[in-house]
Amino acid sequence: MSDLETMQNTNKIELYLKIASYLALIAGLSIGLLTLGSAAGIWIGVWDFRRGFDLLRIANNYGDLVAIVCLVIAIGLLILGQLLATKNSLKLSGIALIGTLSAGLGYYIPEGFRPPEGVNYPPIHDISTNTSSPPLYVDVLPLRSDAPNTVEYGGSPNMTAERLAELTKEAYPDLTTQRYNASVDEVFARALSAVNSLGWELVAQTPQEGRIEATATTFWYRFKDDVVIDIRQEGGQTLVDARSLSRVGGGDVGANALRLRAFFALL
C-alpha cells in the first residue's frame, strides 16, 4: 500500500471517528435540551404542563439508552484513536462524553420526580392536618378562578370527604393538628416567618382570624399549590392546622404532604 493510500485511509478513519463523536454529542444534547425545554416552554407560556410532561416522558424513555450509547462511543473513540494513532482521539472522546453527560442528566432529572421504590402515594392532591374540619380558603379563591381542582374538601371526581380523610390518615399519619405552648401571637409570627423562609408567596395574613394564606410554586414545572394555615387558642395551648391544595393534577406524588412537613419543622 502506497503512502498516499495509507494517508487516505487514515483520513477516512479520522473522518468516521469525528462523525461518530459529533453524532454522540448531538444525540446527547438533544435529550438534555428536550428535558430543559419541557420546563422552559411552561416558564415562557408556550405550552402547559401536559405538553411539558409529554416531552419529559420522551427524554426519560430514551435518555438512559442514549447515554449508554454515547459512553460506548466515547470509550471506543479513545481506544481506536490510541490503536490507530489518529489525531485528536482524546478531544473526540471528550466531545462524545459531553453528549453522555447531557443525556445522563436528561434521564436523571425526570427520574427525580418518581417516588422512591416501594413507596406508593395515594392519588390525592389535597392534604389537611384537620380532616374533619379542614381550614377554608378565602383570599386565595380569586387566584384559583380557572384552576381545574376544586377547593371543596373531597370534591374531586371519584372522591368524597370521608375517602380523602381516610387516604390522608393512612399515608400521612404524622400530619395532624399541632399544639404549642406559646401564645397565638407568637405562633402566628413564627408561622409567617416559616412561610417566608420556605419561599411561598404570601397572599393574606389575618391575625384577628388566625389565618394565613400563601401560594407555593414548584421550580421546574411552575405548579402552584395553595396553603392555608389556621391558628387558634384552646385552653392554655395554641393549635395550628394547615392545608395544602394543588390547583391542577390528580395525584401530587406526596408534594403537599412534604410541604406541610417542612412548614411544621420550621414552626
PARO-506976 format. One record per residue (C-alpha): residue number from 0; x, y, z; residue in three letters. Coordinates in nm, 4 decimals. Example, Ala and Ser with C-alpha at 12.3 -4.5 7.8 and 13.67 -1.06 7.14 Angstrom:
BEGIN
<nulum:0 xx:1.2300 yy:-0.4500 zz:0.7800 banu:ala> $
<nulum:1 xx:1.3670 yy:-0.1060 zz:0.7140 banu:ser> $
This chain:
BEGIN
<nulum:0 xx:0.0000 yy:0.0000 zz:0.0000 banu:met> $
<nulum:1 xx:0.1453 yy:0.3364 zz:-0.1027 banu:ser> $
<nulum:2 xx:0.1975 yy:0.6241 zz:0.1366 banu:asp> $
<nulum:3 xx:-0.0816 yy:0.8101 zz:-0.0424 banu:leu> $
<nulum:4 xx:-0.3278 yy:0.5264 zz:0.0116 banu:glu> $
<nulum:5 xx:-0.2243 yy:0.4974 zz:0.3744 banu:thr> $
<nulum:6 xx:-0.2814 yy:0.8692 zz:0.4246 banu:met> $
<nulum:7 xx:-0.6190 yy:0.8492 zz:0.2547 banu:gln> $
<nulum:8 xx:-0.7251 yy:0.5569 zz:0.4729 banu:asn> $
<nulum:9 xx:-0.6081 yy:0.7388 zz:0.7828 banu:thr> $
<nulum:10 xx:-0.8041 yy:1.0470 zz:0.6849 banu:asn> $
<nulum:11 xx:-1.1145 yy:0.8355 zz:0.6280 banu:lys> $
<nulum:12 xx:-1.0796 yy:0.6758 zz:0.9693 banu:ile> $
<nulum:13 xx:-1.0345 yy:1.0138 zz:1.1335 banu:glu> $
<nulum:14 xx:-1.3413 yy:1.1417 zz:0.9496 banu:leu> $
<nulum:15 xx:-1.5506 yy:0.8458 zz:1.0675 banu:tyr> $
<nulum:16 xx:-1.4328 yy:0.8934 zz:1.4236 banu:leu> $
<nulum:17 xx:-1.5171 yy:1.2627 zz:1.4074 banu:lys> $
<nulum:18 xx:-1.8632 yy:1.1872 zz:1.2707 banu:ile> $
<nulum:19 xx:-1.9226 yy:0.9342 zz:1.5492 banu:ala> $
<nulum:20 xx:-1.8164 yy:1.1828 zz:1.8158 banu:ser> $
<nulum:21 xx:-2.0436 yy:1.4568 zz:1.6873 banu:tyr> $
<nulum:22 xx:-2.3362 yy:1.2201 zz:1.6432 banu:leu> $
<nulum:23 xx:-2.2966 yy:1.1251 zz:2.0104 banu:ala> $
<nulum:24 xx:-2.2799 yy:1.4930 zz:2.1013 banu:leu> $
<nulum:25 xx:-2.5927 yy:1.5793 zz:1.9024 banu:ile> $
<nulum:26 xx:-2.7904 yy:1.2832 zz:2.0385 banu:ala> $
<nulum:27 xx:-2.6929 yy:1.3565 zz:2.3985 banu:gly> $
<nulum:28 xx:-2.7575 yy:1.7282 zz:2.3737 banu:leu> $
<nulum:29 xx:-3.0963 yy:1.6572 zz:2.2156 banu:ser> $
<nulum:30 xx:-3.2039 yy:1.4597 zz:2.5233 banu:ile> $
<nulum:31 xx:-3.0718 yy:1.7261 zz:2.7564 banu:gly> $
<nulum:32 xx:-3.2372 yy:2.0080 zz:2.5648 banu:leu> $
<nulum:33 xx:-3.5617 yy:1.8139 zz:2.5489 banu:leu> $
<nulum:34 xx:-3.5616 yy:1.7865 zz:2.9274 banu:thr> $
<nulum:35 xx:-3.4831 yy:2.1540 zz:2.9798 banu:leu> $
<nulum:36 xx:-3.7201 yy:2.2602 zz:2.7033 banu:gly> $
<nulum:37 xx:-4.0107 yy:2.0716 zz:2.8580 banu:ser> $
<nulum:38 xx:-3.9914 yy:2.3060 zz:3.1570 banu:ala> $
<nulum:39 xx:-3.8769 yy:2.6170 zz:2.9687 banu:ala> $
<nulum:40 xx:-4.1867 yy:2.6057 zz:2.7493 banu:gly> $
<nulum:41 xx:-4.4033 yy:2.6238 zz:3.0614 banu:ile> $
<nulum:42 xx:-4.1988 yy:2.9105 zz:3.2059 banu:trp> $
<nulum:43 xx:-4.2466 yy:3.1258 zz:2.8944 banu:ile> $
<nulum:44 xx:-4.6038 yy:3.0151 zz:2.8323 banu:gly> $
<nulum:45 xx:-4.5532 yy:2.8250 zz:2.5057 banu:val> $
<nulum:46 xx:-4.7326 yy:2.5139 zz:2.6375 banu:trp> $
<nulum:47 xx:-4.8938 yy:2.3826 zz:2.9540 banu:asp> $
<nulum:48 xx:-4.7700 yy:2.1193 zz:3.1954 banu:phe> $
<nulum:49 xx:-4.9327 yy:1.8373 zz:2.9973 banu:arg> $
<nulum:50 xx:-4.7164 yy:1.9025 zz:2.6911 banu:arg> $
<nulum:51 xx:-4.4184 yy:1.9567 zz:2.9195 banu:gly> $
<nulum:52 xx:-4.4705 yy:1.6156 zz:3.0786 banu:phe> $
<nulum:53 xx:-4.5078 yy:1.4555 zz:2.7339 banu:asp> $
<nulum:54 xx:-4.1671 yy:1.5919 zz:2.6329 banu:leu> $
<nulum:55 xx:-4.0171 yy:1.4914 zz:2.9653 banu:leu> $
<nulum:56 xx:-4.1511 yy:1.1399 zz:2.9206 banu:arg> $
<nulum:57 xx:-3.9756 yy:1.1101 zz:2.5832 banu:ile> $
<nulum:58 xx:-3.6469 yy:1.2242 zz:2.7362 banu:ala> $
<nulum:59 xx:-3.6879 yy:0.9774 zz:3.0209 banu:asn> $
<nulum:60 xx:-3.7764 yy:0.6860 zz:2.7931 banu:asn> $
<nulum:61 xx:-3.4690 yy:0.7267 zz:2.5745 banu:tyr> $
<nulum:62 xx:-3.2230 yy:0.9159 zz:2.7926 banu:gly> $
<nulum:63 xx:-3.0587 yy:0.6150 zz:2.9565 banu:asp> $
<nulum:64 xx:-3.0169 yy:0.4314 zz:2.6228 banu:leu> $
<nulum:65 xx:-2.8694 yy:0.7373 zz:2.4522 banu:val> $
<nulum:66 xx:-2.6333 yy:0.7949 zz:2.7459 banu:ala> $
<nulum:67 xx:-2.5069 yy:0.4346 zz:2.7286 banu:ile> $
<nulum:68 xx:-2.4550 yy:0.4516 zz:2.3514 banu:val> $
<nulum:69 xx:-2.2717 yy:0.7827 zz:2.3842 banu:cys> $
<nulum:70 xx:-2.0492 yy:0.6391 zz:2.6556 banu:leu> $
<nulum:71 xx:-1.9660 yy:0.3348 zz:2.4414 banu:val> $
<nulum:72 xx:-1.8793 yy:0.5672 zz:2.1539 banu:ile> $
<nulum:73 xx:-1.6596 yy:0.7809 zz:2.3797 banu:ala> $
<nulum:74 xx:-1.4673 yy:0.4772 zz:2.5057 banu:ile> $
<nulum:75 xx:-1.4469 yy:0.3293 zz:2.1572 banu:gly> $
<nulum:76 xx:-1.3104 yy:0.6535 zz:2.0145 banu:leu> $
<nulum:77 xx:-1.0427 yy:0.6665 zz:2.2807 banu:leu> $
<nulum:78 xx:-0.9359 yy:0.3053 zz:2.2263 banu:ile> $
<nulum:79 xx:-0.9422 yy:0.3194 zz:1.8465 banu:leu> $
<nulum:80 xx:-0.7638 yy:0.6512 zz:1.8480 banu:gly> $
<nulum:81 xx:-0.4802 yy:0.5039 zz:2.0503 banu:gln> $
<nulum:82 xx:-0.4612 yy:0.1822 zz:1.8495 banu:leu> $
<nulum:83 xx:-0.4664 yy:0.3584 zz:1.5149 banu:leu> $
<nulum:84 xx:-0.2604 yy:0.6536 zz:1.6322 banu:ala> $
<nulum:85 xx:-0.5129 yy:0.9019 zz:1.4933 banu:thr> $
<nulum:86 xx:-0.5131 yy:1.2694 zz:1.5712 banu:lys> $
<nulum:87 xx:-0.7409 yy:1.4319 zz:1.8281 banu:asn> $
<nulum:88 xx:-0.8693 yy:1.1000 zz:1.9661 banu:ser> $
<nulum:89 xx:-0.8770 yy:1.2417 zz:2.3186 banu:leu> $
<nulum:90 xx:-1.0649 yy:1.5516 zz:2.2006 banu:lys> $
<nulum:91 xx:-1.3190 yy:1.3446 zz:2.0052 banu:leu> $
<nulum:92 xx:-1.3730 yy:1.1179 zz:2.3028 banu:ser> $
<nulum:93 xx:-1.4324 yy:1.4259 zz:2.5192 banu:gly> $
<nulum:94 xx:-1.6934 yy:1.5540 zz:2.2736 banu:ile> $
<nulum:95 xx:-1.8773 yy:1.2228 zz:2.2962 banu:ala> $
<nulum:96 xx:-1.8562 yy:1.2380 zz:2.6757 banu:leu> $
<nulum:97 xx:-2.0317 yy:1.5748 zz:2.6710 banu:ile> $
<nulum:98 xx:-2.3176 yy:1.4023 zz:2.4916 banu:gly> $
<nulum:99 xx:-2.3069 yy:1.1248 zz:2.7517 banu:thr> $
<nulum:100 xx:-2.3348 yy:1.3694 zz:3.0414 banu:leu> $
<nulum:101 xx:-2.6130 yy:1.5648 zz:2.8722 banu:ser> $
<nulum:102 xx:-2.8197 yy:1.2520 zz:2.8048 banu:ala> $
<nulum:103 xx:-2.7488 yy:1.1257 zz:3.1559 banu:gly> $
<nulum:104 xx:-2.8765 yy:1.4478 zz:3.3122 banu:leu> $
<nulum:105 xx:-3.1738 yy:1.4435 zz:3.0773 banu:gly> $
<nulum:106 xx:-3.2594 yy:1.0995 zz:3.2099 banu:tyr> $
<nulum:107 xx:-3.1762 yy:1.1670 zz:3.5736 banu:tyr> $
<nulum:108 xx:-3.3883 yy:1.4815 zz:3.6158 banu:ile> $
<nulum:109 xx:-3.7247 yy:1.3193 zz:3.5319 banu:pro> $
<nulum:110 xx:-3.6240 yy:1.0148 zz:3.7375 banu:glu> $
<nulum:111 xx:-3.6048 yy:1.2515 zz:4.0331 banu:gly> $
<nulum:112 xx:-3.9799 yy:1.3074 zz:4.0073 banu:phe> $
<nulum:113 xx:-4.0537 yy:0.9404 zz:4.0628 banu:arg> $
<nulum:114 xx:-4.1408 yy:0.8276 zz:4.4154 banu:pro> $
<nulum:115 xx:-3.8826 yy:0.6123 zz:4.5961 banu:pro> $
<nulum:116 xx:-3.9005 yy:0.2435 zz:4.5209 banu:glu> $
<nulum:117 xx:-4.1624 yy:0.0726 zz:4.7322 banu:gly> $
<nulum:118 xx:-4.3409 yy:0.3985 zz:4.8174 banu:val> $
<nulum:119 xx:-4.6942 yy:0.4306 zz:4.6847 banu:asn> $
<nulum:120 xx:-4.8523 yy:0.7709 zz:4.7245 banu:tyr> $
<nulum:121 xx:-5.2324 yy:0.7882 zz:4.7185 banu:pro> $
<nulum:122 xx:-5.3875 yy:0.9643 zz:4.4166 banu:pro> $
<nulum:123 xx:-5.4797 yy:1.2765 zz:4.6134 banu:ile> $
<nulum:124 xx:-5.3742 yy:1.6412 zz:4.5938 banu:his> $
<nulum:125 xx:-5.5449 yy:1.7999 zz:4.8959 banu:asp> $
<nulum:126 xx:-5.3714 yy:1.7435 zz:5.2305 banu:ile> $
<nulum:127 xx:-5.5063 yy:1.8798 zz:5.5577 banu:ser> $
<nulum:128 xx:-5.3969 yy:1.8212 zz:5.9159 banu:thr> $
<nulum:129 xx:-5.7604 yy:1.8557 zz:6.0172 banu:asn> $
<nulum:130 xx:-5.9685 yy:1.6188 zz:5.8065 banu:thr> $
<nulum:131 xx:-6.2953 yy:1.6694 zz:5.9943 banu:ser> $
<nulum:132 xx:-6.2935 yy:2.0485 zz:5.9626 banu:ser> $
<nulum:133 xx:-6.0274 yy:2.1464 zz:5.7045 banu:pro> $
<nulum:134 xx:-5.9089 yy:2.5092 zz:5.7033 banu:pro> $
<nulum:135 xx:-6.1016 yy:2.7142 zz:5.4474 banu:leu> $
<nulum:136 xx:-5.9540 yy:2.9276 zz:5.1704 banu:tyr> $
<nulum:137 xx:-6.0749 yy:3.2852 zz:5.1491 banu:val> $
<nulum:138 xx:-5.8341 yy:3.5349 zz:4.9919 banu:asp> $
<nulum:139 xx:-5.6741 yy:3.2807 zz:4.7611 banu:val> $
<nulum:140 xx:-6.0035 yy:3.1933 zz:4.5909 banu:leu> $
<nulum:141 xx:-5.9789 yy:3.4602 zz:4.3157 banu:pro> $
<nulum:142 xx:-5.6364 yy:3.3219 zz:4.2229 banu:leu> $
<nulum:143 xx:-5.7905 yy:2.9795 zz:4.1676 banu:arg> $
<nulum:144 xx:-6.0766 yy:3.1000 zz:3.9464 banu:ser> $
<nulum:145 xx:-5.9533 yy:2.8968 zz:3.6481 banu:asp> $
<nulum:146 xx:-5.7988 yy:2.6081 zz:3.8445 banu:ala> $
<nulum:147 xx:-5.9339 yy:2.2633 zz:3.7497 banu:pro> $
<nulum:148 xx:-5.9175 yy:2.1399 zz:4.1102 banu:asn> $
<nulum:149 xx:-6.1923 yy:2.2485 zz:4.3469 banu:thr> $
<nulum:150 xx:-6.1296 yy:2.3828 zz:4.6967 banu:val> $
<nulum:151 xx:-6.4143 yy:2.1704 zz:4.8292 banu:glu> $
<nulum:152 xx:-6.2619 yy:1.9066 zz:5.0524 banu:tyr> $
<nulum:153 xx:-6.3180 yy:1.5700 zz:4.8864 banu:gly> $
<nulum:154 xx:-6.4907 yy:1.7374 zz:4.5923 banu:gly> $
<nulum:155 xx:-6.2688 yy:1.5907 zz:4.3212 banu:ser> $
<nulum:156 xx:-6.4099 yy:1.3350 zz:4.0755 banu:pro> $
<nulum:157 xx:-6.4487 yy:0.9877 zz:4.2265 banu:asn> $
<nulum:158 xx:-6.3668 yy:1.1224 zz:4.5712 banu:met> $
<nulum:159 xx:-6.5543 yy:1.2036 zz:4.8905 banu:thr> $
<nulum:160 xx:-6.4533 yy:1.3905 zz:5.2039 banu:ala> $
<nulum:161 xx:-6.4609 yy:1.0650 zz:5.4013 banu:glu> $
<nulum:162 xx:-6.2441 yy:0.8828 zz:5.1493 banu:arg> $
<nulum:163 xx:-5.9957 yy:1.1699 zz:5.1254 banu:leu> $
<nulum:164 xx:-5.9652 yy:1.1825 zz:5.5036 banu:ala> $
<nulum:165 xx:-5.9086 yy:0.8069 zz:5.5164 banu:glu> $
<nulum:166 xx:-5.6387 yy:0.8148 zz:5.2474 banu:leu> $
<nulum:167 xx:-5.4663 yy:1.1085 zz:5.4158 banu:thr> $
<nulum:168 xx:-5.4544 yy:0.9409 zz:5.7568 banu:lys> $
<nulum:169 xx:-5.3243 yy:0.6165 zz:5.6073 banu:glu> $
<nulum:170 xx:-5.0484 yy:0.7817 zz:5.4043 banu:ala> $
<nulum:171 xx:-4.9515 yy:1.0665 zz:5.6373 banu:tyr> $
<nulum:172 xx:-5.0413 yy:0.9738 zz:5.9975 banu:pro> $
<nulum:173 xx:-4.7968 yy:1.2348 zz:6.1291 banu:asp> $
<nulum:174 xx:-4.9867 yy:1.5238 zz:5.9737 banu:leu> $
<nulum:175 xx:-5.2299 yy:1.6128 zz:6.2483 banu:thr> $
<nulum:176 xx:-5.3220 yy:1.9252 zz:6.4432 banu:thr> $
<nulum:177 xx:-5.0081 yy:2.0610 zz:6.6090 banu:gln> $
<nulum:178 xx:-5.0103 yy:2.2056 zz:6.9623 banu:arg> $
<nulum:179 xx:-4.7709 yy:2.4656 zz:7.1011 banu:tyr> $
<nulum:180 xx:-4.7122 yy:2.6048 zz:7.4489 banu:asn> $
<nulum:181 xx:-4.6847 yy:2.9599 zz:7.3202 banu:ala> $
<nulum:182 xx:-4.9236 yy:3.2487 zz:7.2639 banu:ser> $
<nulum:183 xx:-5.1285 yy:3.2801 zz:6.9467 banu:val> $
<nulum:184 xx:-4.9409 yy:3.5979 zz:6.8548 banu:asp> $
<nulum:185 xx:-4.6032 yy:3.4288 zz:6.8912 banu:glu> $
<nulum:186 xx:-4.7057 yy:3.1245 zz:6.6888 banu:val> $
<nulum:187 xx:-4.8630 yy:3.3486 zz:6.4229 banu:phe> $
<nulum:188 xx:-4.5358 yy:3.5397 zz:6.3892 banu:ala> $
<nulum:189 xx:-4.3381 yy:3.2162 zz:6.3680 banu:arg> $
<nulum:190 xx:-4.5778 yy:3.0858 zz:6.1023 banu:ala> $
<nulum:191 xx:-4.5261 yy:3.3983 zz:5.8922 banu:leu> $
<nulum:192 xx:-4.1511 yy:3.3574 zz:5.9280 banu:ser> $
<nulum:193 xx:-4.1762 yy:2.9951 zz:5.8145 banu:ala> $
<nulum:194 xx:-4.3826 yy:3.0943 zz:5.5102 banu:val> $
<nulum:195 xx:-4.1169 yy:3.3475 zz:5.4167 banu:asn> $
<nulum:196 xx:-3.8310 yy:3.1026 zz:5.4752 banu:ser> $
<nulum:197 xx:-3.9945 yy:2.8449 zz:5.2501 banu:leu> $
<nulum:198 xx:-4.0244 yy:3.0982 zz:4.9688 banu:gly> $
<nulum:199 xx:-4.4027 yy:3.0878 zz:4.9469 banu:trp> $
<nulum:200 xx:-4.5894 yy:3.3881 zz:4.8121 banu:glu> $
<nulum:201 xx:-4.7895 yy:3.5404 zz:5.0954 banu:leu> $
<nulum:202 xx:-5.1475 yy:3.6011 zz:4.9808 banu:val> $
<nulum:203 xx:-5.3068 yy:3.7120 zz:5.3062 banu:ala> $
<nulum:204 xx:-5.2431 yy:3.7365 zz:5.6802 banu:gln> $
<nulum:205 xx:-5.5387 yy:3.7928 zz:5.9089 banu:thr> $
<nulum:206 xx:-5.4227 yy:3.7890 zz:6.2738 banu:pro> $
<nulum:207 xx:-5.7685 yy:3.8542 zz:6.4125 banu:gln> $
<nulum:208 xx:-5.8931 yy:3.5367 zz:6.2422 banu:glu> $
<nulum:209 xx:-5.5697 yy:3.3438 zz:6.2897 banu:gly> $
<nulum:210 xx:-5.5466 yy:3.2750 zz:5.9164 banu:arg> $
<nulum:211 xx:-5.2527 yy:3.2844 zz:5.6777 banu:ile> $
<nulum:212 xx:-5.2839 yy:3.2055 zz:5.3079 banu:glu> $
<nulum:213 xx:-4.9967 yy:3.1564 zz:5.0664 banu:ala> $
<nulum:214 xx:-4.9076 yy:3.0061 zz:4.7306 banu:thr> $
<nulum:215 xx:-4.6120 yy:2.7741 zz:4.6727 banu:ala> $
<nulum:216 xx:-4.4764 yy:2.7442 zz:4.3178 banu:thr> $
<nulum:217 xx:-4.2661 yy:2.4435 zz:4.2206 banu:thr> $
<nulum:218 xx:-3.9366 yy:2.5192 zz:4.0499 banu:phe> $
<nulum:219 xx:-3.9338 yy:2.3034 zz:3.7378 banu:trp> $
<nulum:220 xx:-4.2912 yy:2.2990 zz:3.6172 banu:tyr> $
<nulum:221 xx:-4.4299 yy:2.6045 zz:3.7967 banu:arg> $
<nulum:222 xx:-4.7135 yy:2.4122 zz:3.9595 banu:phe> $
<nulum:223 xx:-4.8996 yy:2.6352 zz:4.2040 banu:lys> $
<nulum:224 xx:-5.0242 yy:2.4813 zz:4.5291 banu:asp> $
<nulum:225 xx:-5.2169 yy:2.6919 zz:4.7775 banu:asp> $
<nulum:226 xx:-5.1664 yy:2.6749 zz:5.1525 banu:val> $
<nulum:227 xx:-5.3969 yy:2.7949 zz:5.4290 banu:val> $
<nulum:228 xx:-5.2900 yy:2.7969 zz:5.7926 banu:ile> $
<nulum:229 xx:-5.5340 yy:2.8165 zz:6.0840 banu:asp> $
<nulum:230 xx:-5.4034 yy:2.9291 zz:6.4237 banu:ile> $
<nulum:231 xx:-5.6276 yy:2.9352 zz:6.7306 banu:arg> $
<nulum:232 xx:-5.6169 yy:2.9087 zz:7.1079 banu:gln> $
<nulum:233 xx:-5.7615 yy:2.6189 zz:7.3021 banu:glu> $
<nulum:234 xx:-5.7167 yy:2.6209 zz:7.6749 banu:gly> $
<nulum:235 xx:-5.3579 yy:2.7089 zz:7.7520 banu:gly> $
<nulum:236 xx:-5.2242 yy:2.5956 zz:7.4148 banu:gln> $
<nulum:237 xx:-5.2133 yy:2.7269 zz:7.0598 banu:thr> $
<nulum:238 xx:-5.3379 yy:2.4874 zz:6.7939 banu:leu> $
<nulum:239 xx:-5.2215 yy:2.5013 zz:6.4328 banu:val> $
<nulum:240 xx:-5.3767 yy:2.3322 zz:6.1317 banu:asp> $
<nulum:241 xx:-5.2558 yy:2.3634 zz:5.7752 banu:ala> $
<nulum:242 xx:-5.3839 yy:2.2570 zz:5.4375 banu:arg> $
<nulum:243 xx:-5.2037 yy:2.2392 zz:5.1030 banu:ser> $
<nulum:244 xx:-5.4024 yy:2.2008 zz:4.7822 banu:leu> $
<nulum:245 xx:-5.2818 yy:2.1688 zz:4.4222 banu:ser> $
<nulum:246 xx:-5.4503 yy:2.3722 zz:4.1521 banu:arg> $
<nulum:247 xx:-5.4018 yy:2.1058 zz:3.8843 banu:val> $
<nulum:248 xx:-5.3379 yy:1.7333 zz:3.8729 banu:gly> $
<nulum:249 xx:-5.4966 yy:1.4274 zz:4.0276 banu:gly> $
<nulum:250 xx:-5.2126 yy:1.2994 zz:4.2447 banu:gly> $
<nulum:251 xx:-4.9293 yy:1.5098 zz:4.3871 banu:asp> $
<nulum:252 xx:-4.6690 yy:1.2331 zz:4.4489 banu:val> $
<nulum:253 xx:-4.6529 yy:1.3429 zz:4.8118 banu:gly> $
<nulum:254 xx:-4.5607 yy:1.7036 zz:4.7359 banu:ala> $
<nulum:255 xx:-4.8298 yy:1.8680 zz:4.9501 banu:asn> $
<nulum:256 xx:-4.7513 yy:1.6466 zz:5.2475 banu:ala> $
<nulum:257 xx:-4.3799 yy:1.7228 zz:5.2187 banu:leu> $
<nulum:258 xx:-4.4642 yy:2.0925 zz:5.2064 banu:arg> $
<nulum:259 xx:-4.6645 yy:2.0775 zz:5.5286 banu:leu> $
<nulum:260 xx:-4.3926 yy:1.8760 zz:5.6990 banu:arg> $
<nulum:261 xx:-4.1374 yy:2.1391 zz:5.6010 banu:ala> $
<nulum:262 xx:-4.3613 yy:2.4116 zz:5.7404 banu:phe> $
<nulum:263 xx:-4.4143 yy:2.2405 zz:6.0760 banu:phe> $
<nulum:264 xx:-4.0445 yy:2.1567 zz:6.1003 banu:ala> $
<nulum:265 xx:-3.9683 yy:2.5303 zz:6.0832 banu:leu> $
<nulum:266 xx:-4.2556 yy:2.6202 zz:6.3119 banu:leu> $
